Amino acid sequence: MRIRIAALGIAATLTLAATAAGAALDDAKAQEFLKKGGCAICHSVDKKGIGPSFRDVARKRKGDAVATLEKSVRSGSKGAYGSIAMPPSSQDKISDADLRELIAWILTK
C-alpha cells in the first residue's frame, strides 16, 4: 500500500513538473512582452544598453523572488545597476500576470 501511495505521489509530481515546464514563457512571447512593456527600449538579453542586460539581472537577482522583482519594476528603481534610474512600469503597459511570466523568463537567462 505504501509503495502505491509513493508511486502515485511521484507520478503526480512528474505530471505537475511537465505541465509547468510546458507553460513556461517561450522566447518569442517574451520578446512580445518586452516590447509591450517598453523594457526593450533600455534592456536586451545579452548586451548592456541604457539598462543592464537580462543576463546581468538574472545573475545579480538569482535568489530573489519574482514578487520582489515585480515590485522593483512597478515602483521603479535607482542605483541598483549604476546611476541611471529605471522609471516605474504601469499596468497600462504590461499586466501583472504578463510581468510575472516575463520576470520568471528573465531569471532563466
Secondary structure, DSSP 8 states (H G I E B T S, - for coil): -HHHHHHHHHHHHHHHHHHHHHTS--HHHHHHHHHHHTGGGT--SSS-SSS--HHHHHHHTTTS-HHHHHHHHHH-BSSSSSS--B----TTTS-HHHHHHHHHHHTT-
